Amino acid sequence: MPETPLIEDRCRPLRGPQHRLDATQILALLKQLDGWEIDQERLHREFRFADYRSTMLFVNAVAWLAERENHHPDLEVGYSRVKVAYSTHDVGGLSHNDFICAAKIGALTSI
Amino acid sequence: MPETPLIEDRCRPLRGPQHRLDATQILALLKQLDGWEIDQERLHREFRFADYRSTMLFVNAVAWLAERENHHPDLEVGYSRVKVAYSTHDVGGLSHNDFICAAKIGALTSI
């Protein structure tokens, strides 16, 4: 049975180290994303905008998605840039949920 | 002539190293703030909230103030915390504007 594409998938409650992805799984999922990088078991990407209002509107779109999926990234917000970083505290590393949300955030900027 | 209290003051365009505050000025202004700290010429404070929606509503209040004063902090946003950090790129360090905005952000949480 083929896996659900990340963009069509939904986050599920994941708790415990059995849901922590290993390096092989992480690299396979990373190939499905555009512009995201891994650093110290955090999946991150920087987005740039023309002005502060555009930046903050993006932050709010990310927050809406975070609430809907009940999976919340760390954000670093400057005047014209937002760094979005995902990891899953409840699994002690990266989970499938991080990649689902990253795919959806990426899609926000292309829809 | 007494200085305008930070909370009643407004940011003005400041450019050039002559507007960079020295250590004595910084310490005098810091005494007028509650909960803010200085680290590597950045004025910062962490705010904590009960949930993500409260966190994001605060982020938006900060953004509104940032636009009004045309002085924009760096933000680190987690599920229940926001770190607000000010410095003034155009002066190469801390300026009076950083302290004005810090005072106003602090007031947001007490009004």
Backbone of each chain as ProteinMPNN parsed JSONL, in Angstrom:
{"seq_chain_A": "MPETPLIEDRCRPLRGPQHRLDATQILALLKQLDGWEIDQERLHREFRFADYRSTMLFVNAVAWLAERENHHPDLEVGYSRVKVAYSTHDVGGLSHNDFICAAKIGALTSI", "coords_chain_A": {"N_chain_A": [[0.861, -1.188, 0.0], [0.723, 2.137, -0.964], [2.364, 4.883, 0.686], [0.671, 7.639, 2.247], [0.923, 10.748, 0.587], [2.972, 13.328, 1.98], [1.867, 15.884, 1.977], [-0.827, 15.474, 1.907], [-1.357, 14.182, 4.188], [-2.235, 13.91, 7.701], [-1.379, 15.192, 10.921], [-0.862, 13.023, 13.693], [-1.413, 12.081, 17.118], [1.644, 11.398, 18.594], [3.709, 9.624, 20.679], [6.506, 8.781, 22.542], [9.597, 6.96, 22.159], [9.53, 5.099, 20.106], [8.431, 6.279, 17.929], [10.293, 7.923, 16.972], [12.133, 8.969, 14.244], [14.59, 7.254, 12.28], [17.877, 7.737, 10.762], [17.796, 6.856, 8.091], [15.058, 6.873, 7.486], [14.586, 9.595, 7.855], [16.138, 10.791, 5.822], [14.866, 9.797, 3.562], [12.343, 10.999, 3.755], [13.057, 13.68, 3.718], [13.759, 14.074, 1.095], [11.355, 14.478, -0.096], [10.719, 17.038, 0.398], [11.063, 20.573, -0.206], [13.692, 22.717, 0.078], [14.045, 22.486, 2.791], [16.079, 21.781, 5.672], [18.136, 19.66, 7.75], [19.224, 19.85, 11.074], [20.842, 18.971, 13.878], [18.794, 17.148, 14.631], [16.577, 18.713, 14.08], [14.181, 19.991, 11.908], [14.338, 22.402, 9.533], [13.613, 25.565, 7.911], [14.172, 28.603, 6.17], [12.219, 31.411, 5.466], [11.691, 34.215, 3.362], [10.623, 37.639, 3.149], [9.069, 40.612, 1.742], [8.467, 42.73, 3.414], [7.569, 43.76, 6.798], [4.885, 43.375, 7.395], [4.079, 41.404, 5.581], [5.718, 39.386, 6.484], [4.631, 38.937, 9.069], [2.053, 38.16, 8.454], [2.499, 35.728, 7.239], [3.55, 34.37, 9.467], [1.226, 34.152, 10.958], [-0.322, 32.507, 9.32], [1.159, 30.182, 9.481], [0.806, 29.699, 12.205], [-1.93, 29.176, 12.307], [-2.065, 26.78, 10.878], [-0.501, 25.254, 12.58], [-2.091, 25.079, 14.871], [-4.304, 23.723, 13.816], [-3.215, 21.263, 13.113], [-2.331, 20.552, 15.543], [0.388, 20.649, 16.139], [3.299, 22.208, 16.738], [5.612, 24.533, 15.575], [8.938, 25.849, 16.341], [9.618, 29.274, 16.011], [11.649, 31.751, 14.51], [11.579, 35.088, 14.225], [12.198, 37.796, 12.207], [12.576, 41.082, 10.733], [12.122, 40.666, 8.0], [12.194, 37.979, 7.639], [11.475, 34.567, 8.41], [12.315, 31.887, 10.362], [11.454, 28.602, 10.402], [11.177, 25.869, 12.52], [11.041, 22.458, 13.15], [10.579, 19.869, 15.551], [9.918, 16.928, 17.484], [9.012, 16.904, 20.599], [7.839, 14.948, 22.211], [8.7, 12.541, 21.193], [11.369, 12.683, 21.308], [12.988, 13.56, 19.208], [12.949, 13.652, 15.67], [9.792, 13.264, 14.107], [7.242, 11.69, 12.042], [5.231, 13.584, 11.938], [6.57, 16.047, 11.929], [7.538, 16.224, 9.335], [5.194, 16.125, 7.843], [4.006, 18.578, 8.573], [5.992, 20.354, 7.686], [5.84, 19.953, 4.928], [3.29, 20.977, 4.46], [3.578, 23.649, 5.262], [5.427, 24.504, 3.379], [3.782, 24.295, 1.165], [1.974, 26.323, 1.637], [3.281, 28.573, 0.713], [3.248, 28.239, -1.952], [0.735, 28.01, -2.939]], "CA_chain_A": [[0.0, 0.0, 0.0], [1.59, 3.323, -0.99], [2.177, 5.823, 1.795], [-0.006, 8.896, 1.948], [1.859, 11.864, 0.395], [3.055, 14.18, 3.171], [1.008, 17.067, 1.86], [-2.231, 15.067, 2.116], [-1.448, 13.472, 5.464], [-2.561, 14.728, 8.868], [-0.635, 14.819, 12.122], [-1.522, 12.181, 14.692], [-0.658, 12.107, 18.381], [2.768, 10.46, 18.633], [4.395, 9.765, 21.958], [7.404, 7.677, 22.842], [10.763, 6.865, 21.261], [9.275, 4.217, 18.946], [8.015, 7.129, 16.806], [11.438, 8.742, 16.556], [12.63, 8.504, 12.947], [16.036, 7.044, 12.175], [18.512, 8.528, 9.706], [17.314, 6.401, 6.779], [13.695, 7.407, 7.314], [14.676, 11.057, 7.749], [16.64, 11.166, 4.494], [13.825, 9.48, 2.575], [11.29, 12.022, 3.846], [13.625, 14.978, 3.348], [13.733, 14.153, -0.376], [10.02, 14.892, -0.531], [10.54, 18.447, 0.761], [11.846, 21.528, -0.983], [14.282, 23.842, 0.804], [14.192, 22.199, 4.226], [17.347, 21.184, 6.076], [18.164, 19.023, 9.073], [20.351, 20.261, 11.904], [20.67, 18.51, 15.264], [17.434, 16.587, 14.74], [15.526, 19.711, 13.869], [13.884, 20.206, 10.49], [14.13, 23.851, 9.501], [13.682, 26.291, 6.643], [13.992, 30.048, 6.31], [11.376, 32.07, 4.465], [11.981, 35.654, 3.321], [9.492, 38.447, 2.71], [9.435, 41.963, 1.318], [8.27, 43.699, 4.489], [7.19, 43.184, 8.089], [3.49, 42.911, 7.376], [4.077, 40.113, 4.888], [6.337, 38.437, 7.414], [3.72, 38.592, 10.169], [0.902, 37.423, 7.913], [2.978, 34.349, 7.1], [3.611, 33.804, 10.825], [-0.136, 33.801, 11.364], [-0.747, 31.339, 8.543], [1.859, 29.052, 10.106], [0.159, 29.447, 13.503], [-3.225, 28.554, 12.029], [-1.777, 25.387, 10.532], [0.02, 24.601, 13.789], [-3.231, 24.765, 15.725], [-5.144, 22.715, 13.161], [-2.528, 19.97, 13.192], [-1.864, 20.404, 16.934], [1.837, 20.403, 16.098], [3.702, 23.616, 16.753], [7.05, 24.739, 15.335], [9.615, 27.027, 16.879], [9.773, 30.319, 14.99], [12.502, 32.922, 14.717], [10.937, 36.089, 13.379], [12.856, 39.086, 12.052], [11.795, 42.041, 9.947], [11.765, 40.165, 6.667], [12.478, 36.548, 7.54], [10.951, 33.66, 9.437], [12.873, 30.551, 10.377], [10.51, 27.635, 10.967], [11.924, 24.678, 12.927], [10.211, 21.411, 13.752], [11.026, 18.603, 16.127], [8.791, 16.412, 18.271], [9.495, 16.719, 21.969], [7.294, 13.721, 22.809], [9.419, 11.346, 20.723], [12.799, 12.904, 21.538], [13.709, 13.747, 17.949], [12.059, 13.959, 14.556], [8.705, 12.316, 13.845], [6.535, 11.883, 10.78], [4.463, 14.835, 12.038], [7.418, 17.189, 11.548], [7.619, 16.28, 7.874], [3.86, 16.485, 7.349], [3.812, 20.027, 8.736], [6.924, 21.048, 6.805], [5.266, 19.911, 3.57], [2.124, 21.871, 4.4], [4.091, 25.026, 5.329], [5.97, 24.776, 2.048], [2.658, 24.456, 0.237], [1.391, 27.65, 1.892], [3.975, 29.594, -0.067], [3.143, 27.952, -3.391], [-0.666, 27.947, -3.365]], "C_chain_A": [[0.9, 1.241, 0.0], [1.301, 4.215, 0.211], [1.402, 7.05, 1.327], [1.054, 9.964, 1.688], [1.82, 12.801, 1.607], [2.013, 15.297, 3.139], [-0.456, 16.739, 2.136], [-2.441, 14.417, 3.479], [-1.85, 14.449, 6.573], [-1.744, 14.248, 10.064], [-1.517, 13.984, 13.055], [-0.741, 12.307, 15.998], [0.414, 11.021, 18.373], [3.506, 10.683, 19.944], [5.282, 8.539, 22.165], [8.453, 7.486, 21.766], [10.545, 5.943, 20.065], [8.838, 5.03, 17.72], [9.146, 8.042, 16.32], [12.021, 8.151, 15.276], [14.136, 8.277, 12.995], [16.567, 7.762, 10.92], [18.007, 8.139, 8.312], [15.915, 6.953, 6.493], [13.727, 8.922, 7.1], [15.125, 11.47, 6.346], [15.611, 10.888, 3.412], [12.726, 10.547, 2.575], [11.803, 13.381, 3.396], [13.617, 15.175, 1.833], [12.39, 14.631, -0.908], [9.768, 16.373, -0.261], [11.465, 19.326, -0.06], [12.371, 22.626, -0.056], [14.466, 23.613, 2.291], [15.525, 21.514, 4.484], [17.21, 20.56, 7.458], [19.401, 19.507, 9.806], [20.041, 19.833, 13.329], [19.248, 18.025, 15.532], [16.344, 17.652, 14.815], [15.413, 19.943, 12.371], [13.55, 21.685, 10.326], [14.238, 24.42, 8.086], [13.462, 27.779, 6.912], [13.167, 30.579, 5.146], [11.643, 33.567, 4.524], [10.822, 36.415, 2.682], [9.928, 39.875, 2.437], [9.328, 42.974, 2.453], [7.712, 42.996, 5.725], [5.759, 42.663, 8.086], [3.377, 41.562, 6.674], [4.665, 39.027, 5.785], [5.33, 37.973, 8.463], [2.481, 37.856, 9.668], [1.28, 35.965, 7.693], [3.04, 33.669, 8.474], [2.22, 33.354, 11.273], [-0.696, 32.629, 10.571], [-0.102, 30.076, 9.12], [1.174, 28.683, 11.429], [-1.2, 28.769, 13.324], [-3.039, 27.067, 11.728], [-1.309, 24.61, 11.765], [-1.119, 24.203, 14.723], [-4.091, 23.663, 15.11], [-4.533, 21.333, 13.294], [-2.126, 19.62, 14.626], [-0.386, 19.981, 16.978], [2.498, 21.738, 15.797], [5.211, 23.762, 16.557], [7.62, 25.807, 16.256], [9.806, 28.003, 15.732], [10.809, 31.336, 15.44], [12.035, 33.964, 13.717], [11.748, 37.369, 13.373], [11.996, 40.001, 11.199], [11.282, 41.408, 8.657], [12.043, 38.666, 6.518], [11.828, 35.799, 8.684], [11.692, 32.339, 9.284], [11.888, 29.642, 11.101], [11.296, 26.373, 11.295], [10.994, 23.69, 13.634], [11.059, 20.345, 14.41], [9.864, 18.157, 17.011], [9.29, 16.036, 19.659], [9.071, 15.358, 22.525], [7.924, 12.443, 22.266], [10.929, 11.511, 20.9], [13.61, 13.067, 20.268], [12.725, 14.149, 16.862], [11.016, 12.854, 14.385], [8.103, 12.591, 12.475], [5.762, 13.205, 10.78], [5.287, 16.051, 11.609], [7.459, 17.349, 10.029], [6.267, 16.611, 7.236], [3.675, 18.001, 7.424], [4.751, 20.819, 7.83], [6.389, 21.074, 5.37], [4.113, 20.89, 3.433], [2.566, 23.349, 4.447], [4.68, 25.423, 3.958], [4.863, 25.057, 1.051], [1.985, 25.81, 0.412], [1.988, 28.694, 0.957], [3.852, 29.354, -1.571], [1.697, 27.853, -3.863], [-1.165, 29.342, -3.707]], "O_chain_A": [[1.752, 1.38, 0.878], [0.171, 4.299, 0.691], [1.473, 7.443, 0.162], [1.994, 10.091, 2.472], [0.758, 13.035, 2.185], [1.372, 15.604, 4.144], [-1.231, 17.604, 2.546], [-3.573, 14.136, 3.872], [-1.806, 15.665, 6.39], [-1.455, 13.059, 10.201], [-2.721, 14.205, 13.184], [0.453, 12.606, 15.985], [0.106, 9.848, 18.165], [3.88, 11.809, 20.271], [4.844, 7.403, 21.982], [8.228, 7.811, 20.6], [11.307, 6.005, 19.1], [8.872, 4.524, 16.599], [8.975, 8.824, 15.385], [12.363, 6.969, 15.232], [14.866, 9.011, 13.661], [15.801, 8.316, 10.132], [17.815, 9.003, 7.457], [15.636, 7.435, 5.396], [12.991, 9.459, 6.272], [14.56, 12.39, 5.754], [15.492, 11.65, 2.453], [12.242, 10.947, 1.516], [11.073, 14.148, 2.767], [13.485, 16.297, 1.346], [12.296, 15.128, -2.031], [8.727, 16.907, -0.644], [12.508, 18.884, -0.543], [11.588, 23.377, 0.527], [15.0, 24.48, 2.983], [16.036, 20.772, 3.645], [16.303, 20.884, 8.225], [20.491, 19.568, 9.236], [19.065, 20.299, 13.917], [18.596, 18.422, 16.498], [15.341, 17.505, 15.514], [16.413, 20.073, 11.665], [12.585, 22.171, 10.916], [14.864, 23.836, 7.201], [12.668, 28.157, 7.773], [13.401, 30.23, 3.989], [11.802, 34.129, 5.608], [10.136, 35.906, 1.796], [11.011, 40.299, 2.844], [10.038, 43.979, 2.446], [7.423, 41.8, 5.7], [5.458, 41.639, 8.699], [2.652, 40.679, 7.133], [4.17, 37.901, 5.833], [5.189, 36.777, 8.717], [1.923, 37.021, 10.38], [0.472, 35.068, 7.934], [2.624, 32.519, 8.617], [2.067, 32.3, 11.892], [-1.471, 31.836, 11.107], [-0.746, 29.033, 9.23], [0.988, 27.505, 11.733], [-1.569, 27.891, 14.103], [-3.756, 26.214, 12.252], [-1.68, 23.453, 11.96], [-1.107, 23.114, 15.297], [-4.553, 22.769, 15.819], [-5.232, 20.354, 13.553], [-1.638, 18.52, 14.888], [0.016, 19.097, 17.735], [2.284, 22.326, 14.737], [5.995, 23.173, 17.301], [6.879, 26.572, 16.873], [10.121, 27.602, 14.612], [10.841, 31.734, 16.605], [12.091, 33.746, 12.507], [11.964, 37.969, 14.426], [10.819, 39.722, 10.971], [10.127, 41.607, 8.278], [12.118, 38.151, 5.402], [11.654, 36.33, 9.781], [11.697, 31.743, 8.207], [11.534, 29.878, 12.256], [12.012, 25.856, 10.438], [10.274, 24.035, 14.57], [12.114, 19.963, 13.904], [8.935, 18.926, 17.257], [9.907, 14.99, 19.857], [9.841, 14.696, 23.221], [7.705, 11.367, 22.822], [11.684, 10.568, 20.662], [14.798, 12.747, 20.249], [11.78, 14.898, 17.112], [11.322, 11.668, 14.503], [8.414, 13.595, 11.833], [5.653, 13.866, 9.747], [4.756, 16.977, 10.995], [7.42, 18.464, 9.508], [6.206, 17.295, 6.214], [3.243, 18.629, 6.458], [4.355, 21.84, 7.267], [6.476, 22.094, 4.686], [3.975, 21.555, 2.406], [1.995, 24.192, 3.756], [4.452, 26.526, 3.461], [4.983, 25.939, 0.2], [1.482, 26.384, -0.554], [1.289, 29.584, 0.473], [4.302, 30.174, -2.372], [1.447, 27.636, -5.049], [-2.324, 29.507, -4.088]]}, "seq_chain_B": "MPETPLIEDRCRPLRGPQHRLDATQILALLKQLDGWEIDQERLHREFRFADYRSTMLFVNAVAWLAERENHHPDLEVGYSRVKVAYSTHDVGGLSHNDFICAAKIGALTSI", "coords_chain_B": {"N_chain_B": [[15.556, 70.103, 32.122], [13.263, 67.519, 32.52], [13.612, 64.147, 31.336], [11.474, 62.582, 28.911], [9.331, 60.062, 30.151], [10.015, 56.632, 29.391], [7.805, 55.1, 28.651], [6.014, 56.894, 27.672], [7.219, 57.976, 25.545], [8.124, 58.228, 22.033], [9.366, 56.297, 19.293], [12.015, 57.487, 17.279], [13.489, 58.143, 14.052], [16.716, 56.877, 14.016], [20.023, 57.0, 13.165], [23.318, 55.965, 12.682], [26.456, 55.876, 14.51], [26.543, 57.748, 16.565], [24.222, 57.604, 17.957], [24.363, 55.342, 19.386], [24.062, 53.815, 22.469], [26.032, 54.184, 25.448], [27.601, 52.192, 28.071], [26.942, 53.316, 30.571], [24.648, 54.835, 30.009], [22.989, 52.77, 29.169], [22.688, 51.191, 31.484], [21.365, 52.982, 33.147], [18.929, 53.319, 31.82], [18.0, 50.697, 31.811], [17.255, 50.316, 34.433], [14.792, 51.423, 34.501], [13.136, 49.572, 33.479], [11.247, 46.505, 33.727], [12.152, 43.27, 34.268], [13.637, 42.942, 31.954], [16.661, 42.078, 30.242], [20.17, 42.49, 29.441], [22.192, 41.327, 26.845], [25.023, 40.851, 25.052], [24.765, 43.383, 23.764], [22.058, 43.336, 23.197], [18.718, 43.816, 24.055], [16.596, 42.022, 25.972], [13.703, 39.963, 26.775], [11.806, 37.337, 28.197], [8.544, 36.137, 27.699], [5.807, 34.336, 29.051], [3.099, 32.08, 28.388], [-0.226, 30.615, 28.687], [-1.136, 28.968, 26.681], [-0.98, 28.157, 23.112], [-2.534, 29.834, 21.533], [-2.818, 32.143, 23.104], [-0.147, 32.846, 23.197], [0.33, 33.474, 20.462], [-1.411, 35.588, 20.071], [-0.267, 37.536, 21.657], [2.136, 37.83, 20.233], [1.124, 39.068, 17.973], [0.202, 41.462, 19.041], [2.618, 42.595, 19.772], [3.703, 42.866, 17.222], [1.999, 44.755, 16.104], [2.608, 46.998, 17.644], [5.278, 47.234, 16.907], [5.103, 47.943, 14.213], [3.767, 50.394, 14.452], [5.62, 51.947, 15.821], [7.636, 51.779, 14.075], [9.837, 50.153, 14.604], [11.402, 47.206, 15.026], [11.387, 44.163, 16.736], [13.465, 41.19, 17.208], [12.0, 37.997, 17.353], [11.575, 35.044, 19.224], [9.617, 32.327, 19.037], [7.815, 29.988, 20.782], [5.738, 27.212, 21.877], [4.517, 28.153, 24.23], [5.881, 30.399, 24.919], [7.488, 33.535, 24.342], [10.329, 35.079, 23.234], [11.474, 38.271, 23.251], [13.58, 40.445, 21.567], [15.56, 43.286, 21.354], [17.575, 45.393, 19.309], [19.441, 47.968, 17.653], [20.036, 48.108, 14.463], [20.859, 50.151, 12.773], [22.367, 51.817, 14.336], [24.337, 50.273, 15.287], [24.225, 48.925, 17.724], [22.719, 49.305, 20.913], [19.953, 51.511, 21.123], [18.084, 54.448, 22.165], [15.53, 53.957, 21.219], [15.204, 51.183, 21.465], [14.777, 50.845, 24.192], [12.505, 52.366, 24.62], [10.59, 50.865, 23.176], [10.744, 48.429, 24.548], [9.746, 49.193, 27.047], [7.126, 49.755, 26.321], [6.225, 47.278, 25.388], [6.391, 45.802, 27.732], [4.391, 47.137, 29.116], [2.143, 46.339, 27.701], [1.537, 43.876, 28.786], [0.622, 44.515, 31.237], [-1.505, 46.172, 31.172]], "CA_chain_B": [[14.277, 69.56, 31.617], [13.236, 66.074, 32.746], [13.4, 63.321, 30.134], [10.172, 61.934, 28.769], [9.353, 58.659, 30.567], [10.088, 55.726, 28.24], [6.488, 54.587, 28.261], [5.275, 57.962, 26.97], [8.044, 58.459, 24.442], [7.908, 57.572, 20.75], [10.594, 56.06, 18.538], [12.373, 58.417, 16.199], [14.541, 57.556, 13.196], [18.071, 57.061, 14.538], [20.985, 56.358, 12.266], [24.706, 56.374, 12.914], [26.993, 55.447, 15.81], [26.362, 58.742, 17.625], [23.014, 57.249, 18.713], [24.604, 54.101, 20.128], [24.162, 54.101, 23.9], [27.178, 53.591, 26.147], [27.223, 51.328, 29.191], [26.296, 54.11, 31.625], [23.283, 55.14, 29.562], [22.234, 51.515, 29.133], [22.332, 50.777, 32.845], [20.372, 53.926, 33.667], [17.631, 53.022, 31.196], [17.578, 49.353, 32.21], [16.604, 50.442, 35.748], [13.396, 51.843, 34.312], [12.384, 48.445, 32.898], [11.004, 45.382, 34.622], [12.276, 41.929, 33.696], [14.463, 42.923, 30.748], [18.087, 41.843, 30.46], [21.067, 42.842, 28.337], [23.15, 40.283, 26.497], [25.683, 41.162, 23.782], [24.106, 44.564, 23.189], [20.658, 43.082, 22.85], [17.815, 43.973, 25.192], [15.641, 40.922, 25.743], [12.846, 39.474, 27.863], [10.942, 36.219, 27.814], [7.168, 36.167, 28.193], [5.23, 32.986, 29.033], [1.645, 32.066, 28.237], [-0.854, 29.343, 29.058], [-1.363, 28.127, 25.499], [-0.436, 28.682, 21.857], [-3.33, 30.979, 21.05], [-2.405, 33.312, 23.891], [1.195, 33.192, 22.719], [0.279, 34.112, 19.142], [-2.083, 36.885, 20.194], [0.775, 38.446, 22.144], [3.032, 38.093, 19.091], [0.472, 40.039, 17.094], [0.202, 42.765, 19.714], [3.989, 43.093, 19.618], [3.877, 43.258, 15.815], [1.264, 46.004, 15.908], [3.428, 48.052, 18.241], [6.5, 47.35, 16.098], [4.766, 48.71, 13.015], [3.424, 51.762, 14.837], [6.857, 52.649, 16.192], [8.61, 51.471, 13.022], [11.025, 49.583, 15.26], [10.937, 45.813, 15.002], [12.255, 43.256, 17.5], [13.544, 39.776, 16.846], [11.149, 37.172, 18.214], [11.66, 33.581, 19.231], [8.263, 31.937, 19.431], [7.542, 28.578, 21.025], [4.321, 26.929, 22.156], [3.992, 28.926, 25.358], [6.823, 31.448, 25.299], [8.006, 34.451, 23.313], [11.474, 35.898, 23.615], [11.525, 39.523, 22.486], [14.941, 40.987, 21.651], [15.755, 44.53, 20.614], [18.809, 46.139, 19.125], [19.196, 48.909, 16.553], [21.038, 47.838, 13.431], [21.345, 51.392, 12.165], [23.346, 52.496, 15.194], [25.381, 49.303, 15.623], [24.145, 48.526, 19.135], [21.443, 49.667, 21.536], [19.558, 52.914, 21.028], [16.946, 54.827, 23.003], [14.329, 53.313, 20.67], [15.066, 49.829, 22.008], [14.225, 50.939, 25.548], [11.121, 52.842, 24.485], [9.735, 49.737, 22.768], [10.721, 47.459, 25.648], [8.811, 49.708, 28.059], [5.754, 49.64, 25.799], [5.891, 45.844, 25.362], [6.111, 45.429, 29.116], [3.096, 47.707, 29.479], [1.102, 45.524, 27.074], [1.181, 42.751, 29.649], [0.131, 44.976, 32.54], [-2.679, 47.037, 31.002]], "C_chain_B": [[14.262, 68.048, 31.812], [13.001, 65.332, 31.433], [11.986, 62.782, 30.108], [10.272, 60.502, 29.295], [9.285, 57.749, 29.338], [8.7, 55.368, 27.724], [5.691, 55.618, 27.466], [6.019, 58.447, 25.731], [7.67, 57.711, 23.149], [9.248, 57.384, 20.045], [10.768, 57.108, 17.452], [13.405, 57.732, 15.305], [15.917, 57.887, 13.761], [19.026, 56.314, 13.626], [22.376, 56.876, 12.593], [25.149, 56.099, 14.339], [26.839, 56.477, 16.916], [25.125, 58.459, 18.473], [23.173, 55.951, 19.494], [24.834, 54.438, 21.608], [25.426, 53.475, 24.483], [26.681, 52.857, 27.395], [26.492, 52.092, 30.293], [24.857, 54.435, 31.267], [22.406, 53.886, 29.592], [21.781, 51.116, 30.534], [21.276, 51.695, 33.452], [18.985, 53.625, 33.101], [17.098, 51.665, 31.647], [16.853, 49.382, 33.558], [15.14, 50.84, 35.642], [12.52, 50.713, 33.771], [12.263, 47.313, 33.902], [11.182, 44.069, 33.85], [13.132, 41.824, 32.449], [15.928, 42.743, 31.122], [18.877, 42.265, 29.23], [22.021, 41.686, 28.099], [23.715, 40.617, 25.116], [24.988, 42.292, 23.023], [22.758, 44.246, 22.564], [19.847, 43.143, 24.148], [16.719, 42.937, 25.026], [14.857, 40.558, 26.998], [12.004, 38.326, 27.339], [9.578, 36.369, 28.48], [6.582, 34.76, 28.055], [3.707, 33.044, 29.054], [1.092, 30.666, 28.485], [-1.009, 28.414, 27.864], [-0.906, 28.853, 24.229], [-1.221, 29.889, 21.346], [-2.968, 32.256, 21.811], [-1.024, 33.793, 23.444], [1.114, 33.981, 21.417], [-0.447, 35.455, 19.185], [-1.105, 37.929, 20.732], [1.737, 38.812, 21.012], [2.417, 39.165, 18.185], [0.37, 41.421, 17.725], [1.589, 43.408, 19.608], [4.212, 43.606, 18.192], [3.158, 44.577, 15.516], [2.078, 47.186, 16.435], [4.686, 48.306, 17.402], [6.239, 48.173, 14.844], [4.485, 50.158, 13.355], [4.673, 52.576, 15.135], [7.918, 52.55, 15.09], [9.944, 51.034, 13.62], [10.668, 48.145, 15.621], [11.899, 44.907, 15.768], [12.47, 41.945, 16.758], [12.708, 38.992, 17.85], [11.541, 35.712, 18.093], [10.355, 33.085, 19.823], [8.18, 30.43, 19.591], [6.076, 28.381, 21.349], [3.761, 27.899, 23.2], [4.943, 30.044, 25.796], [7.198, 32.284, 24.081], [9.203, 35.179, 23.911], [11.523, 37.092, 22.68], [12.912, 40.115, 22.661], [15.06, 42.216, 20.754], [17.228, 44.889, 20.486], [18.545, 47.027, 17.906], [20.326, 48.79, 15.545], [21.687, 49.126, 12.932], [22.283, 52.192, 13.064], [24.459, 51.538, 15.616], [25.379, 48.877, 17.079], [22.771, 48.84, 19.678], [21.193, 51.164, 21.406], [18.41, 53.184, 22.005], [15.67, 54.142, 22.522], [14.106, 51.913, 21.241], [14.394, 49.864, 23.386], [12.79, 51.464, 25.537], [10.198, 51.669, 24.157], [9.649, 48.688, 23.872], [9.729, 47.9, 26.724], [7.37, 49.52, 27.6], [5.312, 48.169, 25.753], [5.573, 45.364, 26.78], [4.73, 45.922, 29.542], [1.94, 46.903, 28.882], [0.601, 44.447, 28.028], [0.616, 43.202, 30.989], [-1.074, 45.905, 32.401], [-3.931, 46.187, 30.917]], "O_chain_B": [[15.156, 67.358, 31.322], [12.298, 65.81, 30.543], [11.375, 62.553, 31.151], [11.204, 59.786, 28.928], [8.589, 58.051, 28.369], [8.457, 55.338, 26.518], [4.807, 55.265, 26.686], [5.489, 59.246, 24.958], [6.984, 56.689, 23.187], [10.152, 58.208, 20.181], [9.815, 57.545, 16.807], [14.117, 56.836, 15.758], [16.24, 59.057, 13.96], [18.843, 55.127, 13.355], [22.58, 58.078, 12.761], [24.336, 56.088, 15.263], [26.984, 56.139, 18.09], [24.983, 58.998, 19.571], [22.25, 55.508, 20.177], [25.699, 55.248, 21.943], [25.842, 52.389, 24.078], [25.496, 52.9, 27.726], [25.537, 51.582, 30.879], [23.957, 54.33, 32.101], [21.241, 53.934, 29.986], [20.624, 50.747, 30.738], [20.396, 51.241, 34.184], [17.989, 53.673, 33.822], [15.894, 51.497, 31.841], [15.953, 48.579, 33.802], [14.352, 50.626, 36.563], [11.308, 50.876, 33.623], [13.08, 47.185, 34.814], [10.451, 43.795, 32.898], [13.337, 40.725, 31.934], [16.376, 43.195, 32.176], [18.335, 42.382, 28.131], [22.589, 41.133, 29.041], [22.978, 40.66, 24.131], [24.671, 42.184, 21.839], [22.374, 44.813, 21.541], [20.239, 42.599, 25.181], [15.984, 42.969, 24.039], [15.291, 40.81, 28.122], [11.549, 38.337, 26.195], [9.477, 36.685, 29.665], [6.829, 34.075, 27.063], [3.111, 33.937, 29.656], [1.825, 29.677, 28.493], [-1.012, 27.194, 28.027], [-0.499, 30.014, 24.275], [-0.652, 30.834, 20.801], [-2.832, 33.323, 21.213], [-0.775, 34.993, 23.329], [1.748, 35.027, 21.278], [-0.124, 36.359, 18.414], [-1.123, 39.08, 20.297], [2.106, 39.976, 20.858], [3.114, 40.054, 17.698], [0.443, 42.434, 17.028], [1.711, 44.612, 19.382], [4.832, 44.65, 17.987], [3.662, 45.41, 14.762], [2.218, 48.217, 15.778], [5.1, 49.45, 17.217], [7.062, 49.003, 14.458], [4.912, 51.06, 12.634], [4.775, 53.743, 14.755], [8.975, 53.176, 15.181], [11.015, 51.478, 13.207], [9.758, 47.894, 16.411], [13.095, 44.887, 15.478], [11.754, 41.628, 15.808], [12.712, 39.288, 19.045], [11.805, 35.211, 17.0], [10.027, 33.386, 20.97], [8.444, 29.683, 18.65], [5.259, 29.275, 21.124], [2.647, 28.402, 23.051], [4.826, 30.571, 26.903], [7.219, 31.799, 22.95], [9.099, 35.813, 24.961], [11.602, 36.937, 21.462], [13.377, 40.272, 23.791], [14.712, 42.19, 19.574], [18.016, 44.715, 21.415], [17.542, 46.855, 17.213], [21.425, 49.305, 15.751], [22.895, 49.185, 12.7], [22.922, 53.14, 12.607], [25.429, 51.964, 16.244], [26.423, 48.506, 17.615], [21.768, 48.663, 18.986], [22.105, 51.976, 21.559], [17.845, 52.26, 22.59], [14.817, 53.784, 23.335], [12.968, 51.503, 21.473], [13.554, 49.021, 23.701], [11.964, 51.05, 26.351], [9.153, 51.5, 24.784], [8.581, 48.119, 24.101], [8.967, 47.088, 27.247], [6.499, 49.167, 28.395], [4.158, 47.857, 26.047], [4.616, 44.621, 26.999], [3.995, 45.221, 30.237], [0.876, 46.801, 29.492], [-0.591, 44.144, 28.076], [0.18, 42.376, 31.79], [-1.607, 46.377, 33.406], [-5.031, 46.72, 30.773]]}, "name": "protein", "num_of_chains": 2, "seq": "MPETPLIEDRCRPLRGPQHRLDATQILALLKQLDGWEIDQERLHREFRFADYRSTMLFVNAVAWLAERENHHPDLEVGYSRVKVAYSTHDVGGLSHNDFICAAKIGALTSIMPETPLIEDRCRPLRGPQHRLDATQILALLKQLDGWEIDQERLHREFRFADYRSTMLFVNAVAWLAERENHHPDLEVGYSRVKVAYSTHDVGGLSHNDFICAAKIGALTSI"}
